[in-house]
C-alpha cells in the first residue's frame, strides 16, 4: 500500500474524483473506478476507501482512515460535504496541490543546478591541488627551486587533501547521493526546502513564495465555500513550516475578528501586497471575490516563480566567475615564479 501521496498525486486524484462526481457517479463507485484503473499501489489504497464508503463512511472519513492524505485535505473535503460543495472542494484541492507541485519543481531546479555547479567547482579545484601542483613542484625541483608563498601553501594543502582522499571520496559520494535524492524523492526534497525556507525567514524570495502559498490556500478555501475566517485558519495551518508567514496570517485573522474587511486585514497584516488587496476589495463589492482571489493567487505564484528564476540566473554566472578566479589564482601563483626562473636561466 502506498503510505503517502505526493502533491502531484493528490492533485491528480482530486481532479479525477471531482470530474467523476460532476458526471453523476457516486463517491463509492468513483473510488472503485479509480482503483480499477490504477496500479497495484493505488488499488490497495483506493479499494479499501471505496469499500468504506459503500459501508456508510463519508469521503472525508475514508480519506482519514487511509492515512495517505494530509489532514488539510480531509478537513476541506469534510467542509465541502457539509456545505454540499464536495466537487468544488476537490477541484480547489487539485489546483492548490498542482501549484505546490509546480513550485516544488521550480525550487528543485533552482537549488539543484547551483549545488551541482558547486560540487563540480570543488572537484576541479581539488584536482588542481592534488594532481597538477605536484607536477609543477617536480618541475621546480628539477630547476633547483621550490614552490614558496601562496603556491607553497597550496601545495601543502594539496598534499593534505591527498592523504585524506578516502574521506574525500566518501564525501563526494555522499554529496552525489544527496543531490540524487533531492532530485528524485519528493518527501526528502520537501524537508530540505522547508529548512531552506525557514533559514531564509520571511523576506526576499521566501516572502514572495510564502505570499503565493497564502493566496493559494485562501483561494482554495473560498472556492470550497468556506467562510473567510475558516479559510484564513486553513491558510495559517498550511504555513506551519514558515512561522513568520503563519504569524502574519494569524494577525490577519485577528483583524477580521475586530471588524476589518478582508482586504483591509490582508493589507494591514501584510499577507498580500497593497495592489492585490485593492483588487480584492473592488471584486468583493461586485460579488466576484472568489474568482479575484484565484487570479491574485495565480499572479503571486507567477511573480514568485519569476523572482526565483531571476535569482538563479544571477547565481550561475557568479559561480562560474568564482571558479574561474580561483583556478586562475592557483595557476598564476605557480606560473609566475616559473616564468621568472626560466627568464633567469635564459
N, C-alpha and C positions, 0 to 999 in steps of 0.2 A: 504493500500500500504506500502511495506517495504521501509523506507526512506533512509537507509544507509546500504550498504553491508559490511560484514566483509572481511578481507584479504582472508580467505579461500573461501568465496563465490565468490569473484572477480576472484580468481584463477580458480575455477571450471567453472564459466560462460565463462571465456576467452578461456579455453581449449576446452569446448564443442562447442563453437561457431567456433573456428578455425578448429576443426575436420569437422564440417558440411560444412564450406566454402571449405575446401580441397576436400570434396566429391562432390562438384559442386552445392550445394544448394545455392540459392540466400540469401542475407542478410535478407530480409523481411521474406522469408519462414523459414529460420533458427530460427529467433527470435520467429515466430509464433509457430514453432515446440517445442522450449524450453518452451514457455509459456504454451502450452497444456500439457506438461509432468511435469509441476511444480505445487506446492501447490498454494493456493489462493493468498498468499502474492506476490509470484514471478509472478503469472499470471497477477495480477493487475499492476505489474511493467513492465513486458515484452510485454504484449499485446499492450499497447499504443505505445511502441517503434516500434513494428512490423508495426502498422498502420501508424506511422510517416514515416518510411522507404518506405512503399508502396505508400505514398502520395508524395514521392520525396525527403525526407530528407536523408542525409548521415548517416552512422552508428555513426560517432562521434557526429553529431548534435542530434541524438536520445539519445545518452548516456548523453549529456549535459542536454537535456530537462527533462530527468528522475530525475536528481538531486541525484541519488543514487551512482554515481561513482566519485572518486576523479578527480580533474582537470587534473592530470598527465595521467590518463587512457584515458581521452577524447583527450588530446593533442597528445599522442603517436599513438592512433588509427587514428587521423587525418593525422599525418605524414605518417603512413602506407598506407592510402588511396591515398595520393598524389604520393607516390612512387610505388604504385601497390603492396605493400607488407603487406596487411592487415592481412593475415594469420600469417605471421612472427611476426607482432606486437602483435597480440593476444596471440601467443604462448610464446613470451618473457614476456608479462604481466603475463601470467599464472605461469611461472617459478619464476618470481620475487615475486609475492604475495604468492606463495606457500612457498618460502624461508622466507618471512616475517612472515607468519603464523607459520611455524615450529620454527622460532626463538622466536616468542611470546610464544609458548608453553614451550620452554626451559626456558625462563625468568620467566614465571609463576611458573614453578616447582622450579626454583632456589630461588625465593623470597618467595614463599608461605610456603615452608617447614620450613625455619628458623623462619618465622613470627609465625607459629603455635607453634613451639617449644618455642619461647619466651613467648607467651601468657600462655602456659601450665606451664612454669617455674615460671612466676609471680603468677599464681593461686596456685601452690604448696607452694611457699614461703608465700603467703597471708594466706593460711590455717594454716601453722605452726605458724605464728604470731598471728592470731586472735583466733584460736581454741586450739592449742596444748600448747602454752606458758601459758595461764591462768590456765591450769590443773597443770602444774609444779609449778606455783605460789601458788596454793592451797596446794600442797604437801609441799612446803617450809613453808607456814604459819602453817600447822599442826605440823611441826617440830620446830616451834619457830623461823624460819628465814625468809628472804625475798630475792627476786632477786635483785641484785645490778650490777653495772658496765655495761658491754655490754648487759647482759641478761635483766637487768632492763630497759635499753634504748629500747631494742627490745620489751619488754612487753608494755612500754608506746606507742611505735609505733603501736603495735597490737591493743591496746585499741582505739587509734585514728582512725585506719582503721575500727574498728568495728562500731564506731559511724558514719563513712562515708560509711557504707555498701550499702545503697540505691544508692549512687552515683557510687560506685564501680561496682554494678550490671549493672547499665546503661552503664558504660564504657566498661564492659566486653561484654554486648550485642552488643554495637556499634562495638567493635573490631571483633566480630564474623560476623556481617553483612558485614563489610568492607572486611573481608577475603573471605566471600562467593561471594560478588560482584566482587572482584578481580579475583576469580577463574572462574566465570560464564559469566561475562559481558565484552565483548572484548573492547568496547568503553571506559569503565571505566578503564580497565587494561591498555589500550594504554596511557591514560592520566597519570596514576601513573608511568608507565615505562618511559614515556617521561620526567617526573620530576626527576625520579631517575637517568636516563642517563645524564640529564642536570646537576644534582648536582655532578655527578662524573667527569664532564668535558670531556676532550678528552685524557684520559690517562688510562693505565692499561687495564682492561677488556673492558671498554667503548670504548677505541680506537680500540681494535680488532673488536668489534661489529660494530663500525662506518666504519672501513675499509671494512668489509664484505658487508655492505649495499651499500657503494660507488661502490664496484666492481660489485655487483649485478645490480645496476642501470646502470652502464656503459655497462655491458654485454647486458642488456635489450635494451638499445638504439642502440648499434652497431648491434645486431641481427635483429633489426627492420629496418635497412638501414639508420639510422640517421648519418649525418656527425659527426665527432669526437667532434667538438665544441658544437653542439647541444646535444650530448649525455652527455657531461660534465655539460652543463647548466641544463639538466634534473636531473642529479645526485645531483647537488647543490640544486635544488628546493626540492628534496625529503629529504634533510637533514636539513630542517628548524627547527627541534627540537634539533639539535646538532650544535650550532653556530660555534664552533671551527672546526668541520669537514667540515662544509659548507665553511668556510674561506679557508681551505686547498684546497677544490675543486675549488674555485674561483681563488686562486693563480695558480693552475694548468692550468686553462683556460687562464689566462693572459700570462703564459709562452708559451702556444701553440700559442697564437696570436703574440708573439715576435719571433716565428720561431723555437721553440724547437720541437723535435719529441714527440710523445705521451709518449713513455717510459721515456724519459728524463724529461718531465714535471711532470709525475706521481712520479718519483723518487725525483726530486728537491723539489716538494711541499709536499712530504711525504704522498701522498694519498695512496700509496701502498708500501710494503717493497721492498728493492732493488732486491731480488731474483726474485720476481714476475715481476718486471719491466724488468729485463733481459730476462725472459722467453717470455714476450710480445714482446720485441724488436726482438728477434730471430723469433718468429712466424709471425710477420708482414712482415719480409723480404721474407718469403715463401708464403705470402698471406693468412695465417691462423689466422689473428688477432682476428676475431670474436670468433672462437672456443677456442682460447687460453684464451680470456677474460672470457668466460664461465667456463673454467677449473680453472682459478685463482679465480673467484668468489666462486666456489664450495669449493676450498681448504681453502680460507679465512673464509668461513662460518663454515666449519668443525673445523678449528683451534679455532675460537671464541667460538663454542659450547663446545669444549674440555676444554678451559680455564674457561668457566662458570661452567662446571661440576666439575672441579678441585677445584675451589673456594668454591663451595657448599660442597664438600667433606671435606674441612677444617672447614667450619662453623659449621657443625653438631657436631663433637666431641668437638669443642670449647664451644658450648652452653651447652652440657651435662656436661663438666668439670666445667664450671662456676656455673651451677645449683647445682652440687654435692658439690662443695666447699662452696657455700652459705648455703646450707642445713646442711652440716657438721659443719660449724662455729656456726650456730644457736643452733644445738643440743649440741655441745661441751660447749658453753657458759652457757648452763643450766645444763648439766650433771656433769661437773667437780665440781662446788660448791656443788651439791647434794651428790656427792661421798665423798667430804670432810666432810660434815655434818654426813653422815652415818658412816664414819670411826670414827668420834669423839664420836658419840653415842655408837658405838660398843666398 
